[in-house]
Amino acid sequence: MTTISYKNYQNTNMRSMAQHKRFRKAVNDIAKAKVRLFVQQAMEVVKQGIASGNVPASQILDGTSTTLKNFKSVANKVSRRCGGGQVVFLADPELIDY
């Protein structure tokens, strides 16, 4: 006959919770890595577009002191040029993590 005490149940439950936390952390780390990879690839496409001249200079906003007003100005230009298309905001991964 097996006896289950509350102490054994509690220890098992705490181990299970710790395993669950480690699993969730691993899943979150994988998700962050996928986002970083996507952003890196998107930035490469943007850099190629800028270098080739396919992206007009007036539609590029780069810098650390960018304001919302500046962003909206560029967004309006892109929206008008693309016939109401949506603007894509790509940020540095450090900004995303912040």
N, C-alpha and C positions, 0 to 999 in steps of 0.2 A: 504494500500500500504506500502511495506517495502522499506526503503531507506538503501542502503549500502554505507557507506562512506569509503574513503581510509583508515582512521584511524582504523575503525573496521576491515577492511580486513587485515591491517598490524598487528594488535594485534592477530587476529586469526592465521595468518601465522606464527608469532613468537611462539605462543603456540604450533602449530603443529611441528615446528622445534625443540623445546625443548623436546616434547614428542618423536620425532624421535631419538634424541640424547640419551635420557634415554633408549629407546628400544634397540638401537645399543649397548649401554654399557651393558645392561642386557644380550644380545646375546653373546657379547664378553666374559663376565664373565663366562657364562655357558660353552663356548668353552674352556676357560682356565681351568675350573674345570674338564672337561672331559679329557683334556690332562694330567693334574696332576694325575687323577685317573689311566689312562692308564700307565703312567710312574711308578707310585707306584706299580701297579700289575706286570709290566715287571721287575722291580727291585726285587720283591719278587721271581719271577721265576729264575732270574739270581742268587740271593743269595742261593736259594735251589740247583741249579746246582753246584755252587761252593762248598757248604757244603757237597754235596753227592759225590763230586769228578768227576762228569760228565763233568765239564769244567776244562781242564788242567790249571795248574798254569801259564804256559807260555803264555796262551791266556787271561790272566787277567791283566788289566792295571788300577791301582787305585791310586789316589793321586791328590794333588792340583798342583803339578808342572809338570804335564804331558806335554810333547812337541809333536808337530806334527810328528817329527821323530820317537818318541817312539810309537805313535799311528800307524803310517804306518808300523812299524816293526811287531807289533802284527797283524795288518790287513793282512799283507802278509802271516804270519803263518796260520791264520784262512783260508784265501783264498786257500792256498796250501792244507791244511788238508781237506777242504770241497769240493775239486774239482772245485774251481772257484766260490764258494758261496759268497754271499755278506756279508759284515761285518756290524753289527748293533752297532751303537754308542749310548749308553744310558748315559745321563748326569743328574746331579742333577737338580731338578726343579728350583733351584735358578739361575742356569746358563741359563736355558731356559728363565726365566723372565728378565734376564739381557739384 
